[in-house]
Amino acid sequence: MNRTARLYALVEELRAAAPRPLTVAALAARFEISTRTVQRDLQALMETGVPVRTTSGRGGGWSISPEMTLPPIRFTAEEASALTAALAAVGAATPYAGAARAAAQKLAAAMTGSASTAARELAARIVARPTRTDSVIRTAVERALTDNVALRLSYTDAAGRETDRVVEPAGLLTAEGRWYLIAWCRTRRAGRGFRLDRITAATPTDEQARPHDLTDLLLGSTATDAVRPTALASLAPQSAQAFGVPGLERGGGA
């Protein structure tokens, strides 16, 4: 068994025993490897974000939270290639890019057989041009969206005008390879779209943002007809709206 397959098997072994912990010695015997190798593998899992933990003392050992992991998923070669292509499109300026990299590591550890081969072969044939971005700004936008707090930002619009404002994030729009923050602008008292690569500074505040309907915020803009991306249909509630159409310069700081 190669290391990738073994890491996946370790996770499933811990899931099957949860919440009961398993000792390193028991895991070593189960996979016929040394205790040192088990320790190294478990440490690698922790570093990639897998929710494994260790407890000391009598009855202690390694365990995993079953509700924080997925059951076994078998990808076809085509599905693995699709995931590889999707992950390749995640640039440094893409929201949650760091989490996407961690997810890619977990997928790589989970895939075996033809799916793993297809993913690795395609990954070796994809290149991307570097994107200049500020990870601090991206992280600030992510936090504002996740915590639903107002965001103080500095923005340069298409005409080169610079403004400072406080906005209440409502969602994200992706169009022609660019990402926009859709928000209620307190300065303009209207919905606006801000290209992430034009935000020059961003700081989450301690103020809770009011709820805003994405459809309402986009009324009157060139993205009024935006629709939820097909690939996300099974993830989002039927009442939710996600967007993926070109053009939103009405909101570009106006």
C-alpha positions as YAML, in Angstrom:
chain: A
units: angstrom
residues:
- id: 1
  name: MET
  ca: [0.00, 0.00, 0.00]
- id: 2
  name: ASN
  ca: [1.50, 3.35, -1.02]
- id: 3
  name: ARG
  ca: [1.52, 6.29, 1.39]
- id: 4
  name: THR
  ca: [-1.40, 8.15, -0.20]
- id: 5
  name: ALA
  ca: [-3.64, 5.10, 0.05]
- id: 6
  name: ARG
  ca: [-2.40, 4.44, 3.58]
- id: 7
  name: LEU
  ca: [-3.25, 7.97, 4.74]
- id: 8
  name: TYR
  ca: [-6.76, 7.56, 3.39]
- id: 9
  name: ALA
  ca: [-7.06, 4.16, 5.05]
- id: 10
  name: LEU
  ca: [-5.87, 5.60, 8.37]
- id: 11
  name: VAL
  ca: [-8.63, 8.20, 8.28]
- id: 12
  name: GLU
  ca: [-11.25, 5.55, 7.56]
- id: 13
  name: GLU
  ca: [-9.90, 3.30, 10.33]
- id: 14
  name: LEU
  ca: [-10.22, 6.15, 12.82]
- id: 15
  name: ARG
  ca: [-13.70, 7.03, 11.52]
- id: 16
  name: ALA
  ca: [-14.88, 3.45, 11.96]
- id: 17
  name: ALA
  ca: [-13.68, 3.38, 15.58]
- id: 18
  name: ALA
  ca: [-14.88, 6.89, 16.54]
- id: 19
  name: PRO
  ca: [-15.35, 8.14, 19.15]
- id: 20
  name: ARG
  ca: [-13.17, 5.39, 20.63]
- id: 21
  name: PRO
  ca: [-9.45, 6.23, 20.26]
- id: 22
  name: LEU
  ca: [-6.95, 3.79, 18.73]
- id: 23
  name: THR
  ca: [-3.38, 3.42, 19.92]
- id: 24
  name: VAL
  ca: [-0.38, 3.85, 17.65]
- id: 25
  name: ALA
  ca: [0.54, 0.23, 18.33]
- id: 26
  name: ALA
  ca: [-2.90, -0.97, 17.21]
- id: 27
  name: LEU
  ca: [-2.73, 1.09, 14.01]
- id: 28
  name: ALA
  ca: [0.78, -0.16, 13.30]
- id: 29
  name: ALA
  ca: [-0.37, -3.76, 13.67]
- id: 30
  name: ARG
  ca: [-3.46, -3.13, 11.51]
- id: 31
  name: PHE
  ca: [-1.42, -1.79, 8.59]
- id: 32
  name: GLU
  ca: [1.71, -3.85, 9.23]
- id: 33
  name: ILE
  ca: [3.99, -0.85, 9.50]
- id: 34
  name: SER
  ca: [6.22, 0.57, 12.23]
- id: 35
  name: THR
  ca: [4.88, 2.77, 15.03]
- id: 36
  name: ARG
  ca: [7.25, 5.48, 13.81]
- id: 37
  name: THR
  ca: [5.61, 5.42, 10.38]
- id: 38
  name: VAL
  ca: [2.16, 5.65, 11.98]
- id: 39
  name: GLN
  ca: [3.23, 8.67, 14.03]
- id: 40
  name: ARG
  ca: [4.62, 10.36, 10.93]
- id: 41
  name: ASP
  ca: [1.44, 9.67, 8.93]
- id: 42
  name: LEU
  ca: [-0.84, 10.95, 11.71]
- id: 43
  name: GLN
  ca: [1.23, 14.12, 11.97]
- id: 44
  name: ALA
  ca: [0.93, 14.61, 8.20]
- id: 45
  name: LEU
  ca: [-2.86, 14.28, 8.46]
- id: 46
  name: MET
  ca: [-2.97, 16.92, 11.18]
- id: 47
  name: GLU
  ca: [-0.88, 19.32, 9.09]
- id: 48
  name: THR
  ca: [-3.29, 19.04, 6.16]
- id: 49
  name: GLY
  ca: [-6.27, 19.89, 8.37]
- id: 50
  name: VAL
  ca: [-7.76, 16.44, 8.97]
- id: 51
  name: PRO
  ca: [-9.49, 16.63, 12.41]
- id: 52
  name: VAL
  ca: [-7.43, 13.92, 14.14]
- id: 53
  name: ARG
  ca: [-6.34, 14.38, 17.74]
- id: 54
  name: THR
  ca: [-4.48, 12.51, 20.41]
- id: 55
  name: THR
  ca: [-5.25, 12.00, 24.09]
- id: 56
  name: SER
  ca: [-2.77, 10.75, 26.67]
- id: 57
  name: GLY
  ca: [-3.18, 8.48, 29.67]
- id: 58
  name: ARG
  ca: [-5.07, 5.27, 30.26]
- id: 59
  name: GLY
  ca: [-7.53, 4.57, 27.43]
- id: 60
  name: GLY
  ca: [-5.96, 7.27, 25.29]
- id: 61
  name: GLY
  ca: [-4.81, 7.19, 21.70]
- id: 62
  name: TRP
  ca: [-5.68, 8.77, 18.36]
- id: 63
  name: SER
  ca: [-9.23, 9.59, 17.32]
- id: 64
  name: ILE
  ca: [-11.18, 11.59, 14.76]
- id: 65
  name: SER
  ca: [-14.47, 13.44, 14.87]
- id: 66
  name: PRO
  ca: [-16.75, 11.46, 12.50]
- id: 67
  name: GLU
  ca: [-19.10, 14.38, 11.81]
- id: 68
  name: MET
  ca: [-16.15, 16.43, 10.51]
- id: 69
  name: THR
  ca: [-15.15, 13.92, 7.82]
- id: 70
  name: LEU
  ca: [-16.73, 12.55, 4.68]
- id: 71
  name: PRO
  ca: [-17.58, 8.90, 4.17]
- id: 72
  name: PRO
  ca: [-15.61, 7.10, 1.43]
- id: 73
  name: ILE
  ca: [-16.15, 8.72, -1.98]
- id: 74
  name: ARG
  ca: [-15.18, 6.92, -5.18]
- id: 75
  name: PHE
  ca: [-14.40, 9.30, -8.02]
- id: 76
  name: THR
  ca: [-14.39, 8.25, -11.65]
- id: 77
  name: ALA
  ca: [-11.43, 9.30, -13.79]
- id: 78
  name: GLU
  ca: [-13.63, 11.96, -15.45]
- id: 79
  name: GLU
  ca: [-14.79, 13.33, -12.08]
- id: 80
  name: ALA
  ca: [-11.21, 13.46, -10.83]
- id: 81
  name: SER
  ca: [-10.17, 15.36, -13.96]
- id: 82
  name: ALA
  ca: [-13.05, 17.80, -13.50]
- id: 83
  name: LEU
  ca: [-12.01, 18.49, -9.90]
- id: 84
  name: THR
  ca: [-8.40, 18.97, -10.99]
- id: 85
  name: ALA
  ca: [-9.41, 21.52, -13.64]
- id: 86
  name: ALA
  ca: [-11.65, 23.36, -11.17]
- id: 87
  name: LEU
  ca: [-8.92, 23.55, -8.55]
- id: 88
  name: ALA
  ca: [-6.43, 24.75, -11.16]
- id: 89
  name: ALA
  ca: [-8.68, 27.76, -11.78]
- id: 90
  name: VAL
  ca: [-8.34, 28.82, -8.14]
- id: 91
  name: GLY
  ca: [-5.80, 31.62, -8.30]
- id: 92
  name: ALA
  ca: [-4.21, 33.56, -5.46]
- id: 93
  name: ALA
  ca: [-6.92, 36.21, -5.78]
- id: 94
  name: THR
  ca: [-9.76, 33.70, -5.56]
- id: 95
  name: PRO
  ca: [-11.77, 33.83, -2.31]
- id: 96
  name: TYR
  ca: [-10.87, 30.98, 0.05]
- id: 97
  name: ALA
  ca: [-7.82, 30.05, -2.05]
- id: 98
  name: GLY
  ca: [-5.97, 28.82, 1.02]
- id: 99
  name: ALA
  ca: [-8.81, 26.51, 1.99]
- id: 100
  name: ALA
  ca: [-8.97, 25.29, -1.62]
- id: 101
  name: ARG
  ca: [-5.33, 24.24, -1.45]
- id: 102
  name: ALA
  ca: [-6.00, 22.29, 1.76]
- id: 103
  name: ALA
  ca: [-9.03, 20.64, 0.14]
- id: 104
  name: ALA
  ca: [-6.90, 19.66, -2.86]
- id: 105
  name: GLN
  ca: [-4.44, 17.93, -0.54]
- id: 106
  name: LYS
  ca: [-7.26, 15.96, 1.07]
- id: 107
  name: LEU
  ca: [-8.68, 14.97, -2.30]
- id: 108
  name: ALA
  ca: [-5.26, 13.83, -3.47]
- id: 109
  name: ALA
  ca: [-4.94, 11.66, -0.36]
- id: 110
  name: ALA
  ca: [-8.42, 10.19, -0.87]
- id: 111
  name: MET
  ca: [-8.20, 9.32, -4.57]
- id: 112
  name: THR
  ca: [-6.85, 5.94, -5.64]
- id: 113
  name: GLY
  ca: [-6.63, 3.87, -8.82]
- id: 114
  name: SER
  ca: [-7.67, 5.36, -12.15]
- id: 115
  name: ALA
  ca: [-9.06, 8.50, -10.52]
- id: 116
  name: SER
  ca: [-5.72, 9.29, -8.89]
- id: 117
  name: THR
  ca: [-3.84, 8.57, -12.12]
- id: 118
  name: ALA
  ca: [-6.14, 10.79, -14.19]
- id: 119
  name: ALA
  ca: [-5.91, 13.66, -11.70]
- id: 120
  name: ARG
  ca: [-2.12, 13.55, -11.49]
- id: 121
  name: GLU
  ca: [-1.64, 13.27, -15.25]
- id: 122
  name: LEU
  ca: [-3.91, 16.24, -15.91]
- id: 123
  name: ALA
  ca: [-2.31, 18.28, -13.11]
- id: 124
  name: ALA
  ca: [1.07, 17.85, -14.81]
- id: 125
  name: ARG
  ca: [-0.36, 19.35, -18.03]
- id: 126
  name: ILE
  ca: [-1.91, 22.54, -16.58]
- id: 127
  name: VAL
  ca: [-0.03, 25.81, -16.14]
- id: 128
  name: ALA
  ca: [-1.22, 29.25, -15.00]
- id: 129
  name: ARG
  ca: [0.14, 32.75, -15.18]
- id: 130
  name: PRO
  ca: [0.91, 34.27, -11.75]
- id: 131
  name: THR
  ca: [-1.65, 36.72, -10.39]
- id: 132
  name: ARG
  ca: [-0.65, 39.71, -8.28]
- id: 133
  name: THR
  ca: [-2.82, 39.85, -5.22]
- id: 134
  name: ASP
  ca: [-2.81, 40.77, -1.56]
- id: 135
  name: SER
  ca: [-3.62, 37.82, 0.66]
- id: 136
  name: VAL
  ca: [-4.40, 40.20, 3.56]
- id: 137
  name: ILE
  ca: [-7.21, 41.78, 1.51]
- id: 138
  name: ARG
  ca: [-8.55, 38.39, 0.41]
- id: 139
  name: THR
  ca: [-8.52, 37.15, 4.00]
- id: 140
  name: ALA
  ca: [-10.34, 40.28, 5.19]
- id: 141
  name: VAL
  ca: [-13.08, 39.77, 2.59]
- id: 142
  name: GLU
  ca: [-13.40, 36.11, 3.56]
- id: 143
  name: ARG
  ca: [-13.73, 36.99, 7.24]
- id: 144
  name: ALA
  ca: [-16.35, 39.67, 6.56]
- id: 145
  name: LEU
  ca: [-18.43, 37.21, 4.54]
- id: 146
  name: THR
  ca: [-18.05, 34.34, 6.99]
- id: 147
  name: ASP
  ca: [-18.68, 36.42, 10.14]
- id: 148
  name: ASN
  ca: [-21.27, 38.67, 8.48]
- id: 149
  name: VAL
  ca: [-19.59, 41.90, 9.60]
- id: 150
  name: ALA
  ca: [-19.20, 45.28, 7.90]
- id: 151
  name: LEU
  ca: [-15.98, 45.82, 5.95]
- id: 152
  name: ARG
  ca: [-13.97, 49.03, 5.74]
- id: 153
  name: LEU
  ca: [-12.20, 49.23, 2.39]
- id: 154
  name: SER
  ca: [-10.27, 51.46, 0.02]
- id: 155
  name: TYR
  ca: [-11.18, 51.00, -3.63]
- id: 156
  name: THR
  ca: [-9.93, 52.18, -7.03]
- id: 157
  name: ASP
  ca: [-12.62, 52.14, -9.73]
- id: 158
  name: ALA
  ca: [-12.22, 51.66, -13.50]
- id: 159
  name: ALA
  ca: [-11.57, 55.39, -13.97]
- id: 160
  name: GLY
  ca: [-8.77, 55.39, -11.39]
- id: 161
  name: ARG
  ca: [-10.76, 57.20, -8.69]
- id: 162
  name: GLU
  ca: [-9.87, 56.16, -5.15]
- id: 163
  name: THR
  ca: [-12.48, 56.10, -2.38]
- id: 164
  name: ASP
  ca: [-12.78, 54.87, 1.20]
- id: 165
  name: ARG
  ca: [-16.04, 53.40, 2.39]
- id: 166
  name: VAL
  ca: [-17.75, 50.91, 4.70]
- id: 167
  name: VAL
  ca: [-19.76, 48.16, 3.06]
- id: 168
  name: GLU
  ca: [-22.00, 45.33, 4.24]
- id: 169
  name: PRO
  ca: [-21.02, 42.15, 2.32]
- id: 170
  name: ALA
  ca: [-23.83, 40.12, 0.78]
- id: 171
  name: GLY
  ca: [-22.07, 37.65, -1.51]
- id: 172
  name: LEU
  ca: [-19.69, 37.04, -4.37]
- id: 173
  name: LEU
  ca: [-20.00, 37.23, -8.14]
- id: 174
  name: THR
  ca: [-17.61, 35.58, -10.58]
- id: 175
  name: ALA
  ca: [-17.44, 36.83, -14.15]
- id: 176
  name: GLU
  ca: [-14.89, 36.24, -16.91]
- id: 177
  name: GLY
  ca: [-12.23, 35.06, -14.50]
- id: 178
  name: ARG
  ca: [-12.69, 37.97, -12.07]
- id: 179
  name: TRP
  ca: [-14.27, 38.03, -8.62]
- id: 180
  name: TYR
  ca: [-16.51, 40.75, -7.23]
- id: 181
  name: LEU
  ca: [-17.67, 41.42, -3.69]
- id: 182
  name: ILE
  ca: [-21.38, 42.25, -3.80]
- id: 183
  name: ALA
  ca: [-22.26, 44.55, -0.92]
- id: 184
  name: TRP
  ca: [-24.47, 47.33, 0.38]
- id: 185
  name: CYS
  ca: [-22.39, 50.51, 0.25]
- id: 186
  name: ARG
  ca: [-23.14, 52.82, 3.17]
- id: 187
  name: THR
  ca: [-21.59, 55.76, 1.31]
- id: 188
  name: ARG
  ca: [-23.77, 55.39, -1.82]
- id: 189
  name: ARG
  ca: [-26.69, 53.85, 0.10]
- id: 190
  name: ALA
  ca: [-27.09, 51.27, -2.66]
- id: 191
  name: GLY
  ca: [-25.87, 47.89, -3.81]
- id: 192
  name: ARG
  ca: [-22.41, 47.88, -5.36]
- id: 193
  name: GLY
  ca: [-19.92, 45.40, -6.80]
- id: 194
  name: PHE
  ca: [-16.21, 45.70, -5.96]
- id: 195
  name: ARG
  ca: [-13.61, 43.87, -8.02]
- id: 196
  name: LEU
  ca: [-11.35, 42.11, -5.56]
- id: 197
  name: ASP
  ca: [-8.21, 43.04, -7.48]
- id: 198
  name: ARG
  ca: [-9.13, 46.74, -7.22]
- id: 199
  name: ILE
  ca: [-9.52, 46.73, -3.45]
- id: 200
  name: THR
  ca: [-6.32, 48.31, -2.12]
- id: 201
  name: ALA
  ca: [-7.06, 47.90, 1.61]
- id: 202
  name: ALA
  ca: [-9.69, 46.05, 3.61]
- id: 203
  name: THR
  ca: [-10.35, 45.68, 7.33]
- id: 204
  name: PRO
  ca: [-13.30, 43.86, 8.93]
- id: 205
  name: THR
  ca: [-15.07, 45.92, 11.60]
- id: 206
  name: ASP
  ca: [-16.80, 44.78, 14.77]
- id: 207
  name: GLU
  ca: [-20.16, 45.92, 13.39]
- id: 208
  name: GLN
  ca: [-22.68, 43.25, 12.43]
- id: 209
  name: ALA
  ca: [-23.80, 43.61, 8.81]
- id: 210
  name: ARG
  ca: [-27.51, 43.72, 8.06]
- id: 211
  name: PRO
  ca: [-28.92, 40.98, 5.79]
- id: 212
  name: HIS
  ca: [-29.22, 42.00, 2.14]
- id: 213
  name: ASP
  ca: [-30.80, 40.16, -0.77]
- id: 214
  name: LEU
  ca: [-28.31, 39.64, -3.60]
- id: 215
  name: THR
  ca: [-30.98, 39.92, -6.28]
- id: 216
  name: ASP
  ca: [-32.11, 43.28, -4.95]
- id: 217
  name: LEU
  ca: [-28.55, 44.60, -4.78]
- id: 218
  name: LEU
  ca: [-27.95, 43.73, -8.45]
- id: 219
  name: LEU
  ca: [-31.13, 45.37, -9.78]
- id: 220
  name: GLY
  ca: [-30.23, 47.99, -12.37]
- id: 221
  name: SER
  ca: [-26.72, 46.64, -12.94]
- id: 222
  name: THR
  ca: [-25.49, 44.66, -15.93]
- id: 223
  name: ALA
  ca: [-25.59, 41.55, -13.71]
- id: 224
  name: THR
  ca: [-29.33, 41.64, -13.10]
- id: 225
  name: ASP
  ca: [-29.72, 38.35, -14.98]
- id: 226
  name: ALA
  ca: [-27.05, 36.55, -12.95]
- id: 227
  name: VAL
  ca: [-27.84, 32.95, -12.06]
- id: 228
  name: ARG
  ca: [-26.49, 30.34, -9.71]
- id: 229
  name: PRO
  ca: [-23.58, 28.33, -11.24]
- id: 230
  name: THR
  ca: [-24.88, 24.94, -12.32]
- id: 231
  name: ALA
  ca: [-22.14, 23.09, -10.42]
- id: 232
  name: LEU
  ca: [-23.33, 24.66, -7.14]
- id: 233
  name: ALA
  ca: [-27.02, 23.86, -7.57]
- id: 234
  name: SER
  ca: [-26.89, 20.86, -5.25]
- id: 235
  name: LEU
  ca: [-25.08, 22.82, -2.52]
- id: 236
  name: ALA
  ca: [-27.09, 26.03, -2.26]
- id: 237
  name: PRO
  ca: [-30.65, 26.28, -0.87]
- id: 238
  name: GLN
  ca: [-33.31, 26.79, -3.53]
- id: 239
  name: SER
  ca: [-33.97, 30.32, -2.25]
- id: 240
  name: ALA
  ca: [-30.30, 31.36, -2.44]
- id: 241
  name: GLN
  ca: [-28.79, 33.19, -5.39]
- id: 242
  name: ALA
  ca: [-25.25, 32.83, -6.73]
- id: 243
  name: PHE
  ca: [-23.90, 34.67, -9.69]
- id: 244
  name: GLY
  ca: [-21.63, 34.08, -12.67]
- id: 245
  name: VAL
  ca: [-22.15, 36.56, -15.53]
- id: 246
  name: PRO
  ca: [-19.99, 39.25, -17.13]
- id: 247
  name: GLY
  ca: [-20.03, 42.92, -16.31]
- id: 248
  name: LEU
  ca: [-20.64, 44.81, -13.08]
- id: 249
  name: GLU
  ca: [-18.92, 48.12, -13.63]
- id: 250
  name: ARG
  ca: [-21.95, 50.04, -12.33]
- id: 251
  name: GLY
  ca: [-20.85, 48.87, -8.92]
- id: 252
  name: GLY
  ca: [-17.16, 49.41, -9.48]
- id: 253
  name: GLY
  ca: [-16.92, 52.18, -6.92]
- id: 254
  name: ALA
  ca: [-19.59, 54.40, -8.42]
...
